[in-house]
Amino acid sequence: MPSIDGAQVRKLVIACDAGMGSSVLMANQLKKRLRDNGVVIEHSPLDAIPADADLVLTHSKLADRVRPHAGDRPVVAFTAFVGDPAVDGVVTAIHEGTTIDG
């Protein structure tokens, strides 16, 4: 399972399926929560994850489809677009410089 030190995350991508409405909402929330950490937040179709992404977030229903496109980058799955503990854990790990497993 790939992992990364939260302090090393410079680009976080929210990978989604066809539509981007929910991923845009999450991207905007994360931009506010991580604005002081210098992390670039983007959303992307699951089959077009940017090569310079350090970490990928995706809905749990898409995780198995996202992992082959993520390569050796951690993929963190969440179930709720607002208030999900997995997303909160990523934010905390980036703030505190602790390990993110994916």
Secondary structure as the mmCIF struct_conf table of DSSP 4:
data_model
#
loop_
_struct_conf.conf_type_id
_struct_conf.id
_struct_conf.beg_label_comp_id
_struct_conf.beg_label_asym_id
_struct_conf.beg_label_seq_id
_struct_conf.end_label_comp_id
_struct_conf.end_label_asym_id
_struct_conf.end_label_seq_id
STRN STRN1 SER A 3 ASP A 5
HELX_RH_3T_P HELX_RH_3T_P1 GLY A 6 GLN A 8
STRN STRN2 LYS A 11 CYS A 16
BEND BEND1 ASP A 17 ALA A 18
HELX_RH_AL_P HELX_RH_AL_P1 GLY A 21 ARG A 33
TURN_TY1_P TURN_TY1_P1 LEU A 34 LEU A 34
HELX_RH_3T_P HELX_RH_3T_P2 ARG A 35 ASN A 37
TURN_TY1_P TURN_TY1_P2 GLY A 38 GLY A 38
STRN STRN3 VAL A 40 PRO A 45
TURN_TY1_P TURN_TY1_P3 LEU A 46 ASP A 47
TURN_TY1_P TURN_TY1_P4 ALA A 51 ASP A 52
BEND BEND2 ASP A 54 ASP A 54
STRN STRN4 LEU A 55 HIS A 59
TURN_TY1_P TURN_TY1_P5 SER A 60 LEU A 62
HELX_RH_AL_P HELX_RH_AL_P2 ALA A 63 ALA A 70
TURN_TY1_P TURN_TY1_P6 GLY A 71 ASP A 72
BEND BEND3 ARG A 73 ARG A 73
STRN STRN5 VAL A 75 PHE A 78
BEND BEND4 THR A 79 THR A 79
BEND BEND5 PHE A 81 GLY A 83
HELX_RH_AL_P HELX_RH_AL_P3 PRO A 85 GLU A 96
TURN_TY1_P TURN_TY1_P7 GLY A 97 GLY A 97
STRN STRN6 THR A 99 ASP A 101
#
